[in-house]
Amino acid sequence: MSDAVGRTSVVLVDDSQDVRSLVRRRLEAAGLEVVGEGEDGDEAIMLAYRHEPALLLLDASMPRVDGIEALPAILAVSPETKVVMFTGFEEDGLAARARELGASDVVEKSIRLEDLPARLLRSLSSDGPALPTPPPPALKVVDDTSDVGQRALAREQAILSEHVQQFRELFDRAEIGMATLTSNGTIVRANRALAGLMSCTPDDLVGVDYGRLTLGQGDELDRRLEDITANGSDLTSFEHYLPVPAGEKPSRVVRATLAPIRDPWRHVLYVFVQVNDVTAQREVESDLRRSEENFRRLVTAVGEYAIFLLDTDGIVSSWNSGAERIKLYAAHEIVGRHFRTFYLPEEQEEKHPEHNLELALREGSFAEEGWRVRKDGTRFWASVVITPVYDDAHHHVGFAKVTRDQTEQREHEEERRKFIDQRIHLLAVTAHELRNPTAVIDGSAGALRSSWDEMSAAERDELLGSIRGSAHRLRLLAADLATAARSHSETLPLRFEDVSLVDTLRSAAARSHAAGTDVTVTLDAHEEATLHVDPERLAQALDNLLENAVRHGEPPISLMGSSGDDVSIRITDGGSGVPAELVPRLFQPFANVGTAGGSGLGLNLVREIARRHGGEAVYHPPTEGEPVAFEIRLPLGA
């Protein structure tokens, strides 16, 4: 209880660090030894067991476990300890309850700090053994006779008074039930109106856990107090039935609104609870709910739309089969929860759901489209309409919300828009592709017509070759457009027959030469194999690859074929190959290759034709010793 030199051991328990600091300095200046500090009732019990102090100064109002609740356990683990309740509640009922539980004294926080040590020593000596004489005043750290000491004492007293000044609210005459609670929910003051609701006197309620008066809503009270003490909420409320004599059914409903009183550092000193009888209001709402029952039955059967009601705070109060089908929640899983559950996390953080309700209430209705979240975490595109609901007296009682899943429609619209964009792009590149060869044909034909006799045979052959080459490009473009249209509509016909690999490659090389290009295609086709293919489509694929090599590659260009488990046809050139950033989408529609442009259809059609034959089209970038190559792989014929 006391150390070897006679100093009295003290434990301080208060949830305010500032109060503990002020009191510790005052007690130590008076010769008392503070051996431990805590901030709630649980810590008070532990410190009492560990130190068995002579004195424990215990705050009445603390979060989690308050002083009133912890007092019996403290005396159980350390029976010789004198417990003095330290409270800002000037309540005779609270003092009497604390003494009933074993407190040696109840000291109000409005006490002058310089008087506190003597008051505590009197508590120790009231019924215990004689105590050592306190040390002389010379040990005090503040000279109370000096101006500096007086000013410091005044500042300390002003800080402590902040914890007391708001406890002096007089509300006994209020017509609304009111009570003062510790931050853990113990009643320390109650007015006559609240006692009347509970059919008792105000003194009967002092020291009672308010949760016991809520008929099973104690956990809800604890959650609300945690919102205040731990999460910083400044106002919260919930409803509960009033206690009734045994055997009777609860019929009166009250709404308990809790508001914390904080010190300048936002510590919760205590909690005011205002208790309103809302029984009549709930009866009106009950009548409204009965009048809405037919409407509920109607919307329950609607499967295409999620139709449900929200209360004025956005809490789901009804649920139809369409809502269950679209959002995947059963009624018992979602009724009673806030409708923000359906919104994306970032929209919840921005309070977008609450803003929607505000707009609906202000404007008369609210509509939008956006992403929503199902129970399983998947998203869907929703079309939403929110409308306020009023009773017959035009009191706002909630909101009606209608949601339709528009995901498929959105996907179809995006596909349609993408298709339109592709068609527009196709028209643009087609116009570009037509312009060059037609200009060559027109210019060459004009020159031949006007200057045939003046030209040499070589000049005429050059212009005629240009015309033939441009015509070849136009034929390829026309074939690509026709094939692309049929491929897109899944109507590309294939007419299979057995053909010679060598003959197929020779024909492709001959067509390339006949187009009038200056580039020679080297043919390597000595290994015979039989292909079961559509000759026209395979020829189109080979013409595209050769045209691609001529336009975008560099000599030498080779066309070669080989067979093994399947047939490989490779077109190589001496160029640098396709830019690395284009390779991942090389065979996609409208992926243009090289500076010479192109429709962006050719390689896509090459791959499509190869796949329709059960094969594949592959690009091989140039490596050391190996040129760039495009390869068509096809299965062997029968």
Secondary structure as UniProt FT lines:
FT   TURN            4..5
FT   STRAND          8..13
FT   HELIX           17..29
FT   TURN            30..31
FT   STRAND          33..38
FT   HELIX           41..51
FT   STRAND          55..59
FT   HELIX           67..77
FT   TURN            79..80
FT   STRAND          82..87
FT   HELIX           92..100
FT   TURN            101..102
FT   STRAND          105..108
FT   TURN            109..110
FT   HELIX           113..115
FT   HELIX           116..125
FT   HELIX           137..139
FT   TURN            144..145
FT   HELIX           147..162
FT   TURN            163..164
FT   HELIX           165..168
FT   TURN            172..173
FT   STRAND          177..181
FT   TURN            183..184
FT   STRAND          186..190
FT   HELIX           192..197
FT   TURN            198..199
FT   HELIX           202..205
FT   TURN            206..207
FT   HELIX           210..213
FT   HELIX           218..229
FT   TURN            230..231
FT   STRAND          236..241
FT   TURN            246..247
FT   STRAND          253..262
FT   TURN            264..265
FT   STRAND          268..277
FT   HELIX           279..291
FT   HELIX           293..300
FT   STRAND          306..310
FT   TURN            312..313
FT   STRAND          315..316
FT   HELIX           321..327
FT   HELIX           331..334
FT   TURN            335..336
FT   HELIX           339..342
FT   HELIX           345..349
FT   TURN            350..351
FT   HELIX           352..363
FT   STRAND          366..373
FT   TURN            375..376
FT   STRAND          379..390
FT   TURN            392..393
FT   STRAND          396..405
FT   HELIX           407..451
FT   TURN            452..454
FT   HELIX           457..488
FT   TURN            489..490
FT   STRAND          497..500
FT   HELIX           501..514
FT   TURN            515..516
FT   STRAND          521..524
FT   STRAND          530..533
FT   HELIX           535..552
FT   STRAND          557..563
FT   STRAND          566..573
FT   HELIX           580..585
FT   TURN            586..587
FT   TURN            589..590
FT   TURN            595..596
FT   HELIX           602..612
FT   TURN            613..614
FT   STRAND          616..620
FT   TURN            624..625
FT   STRAND          628..635
//
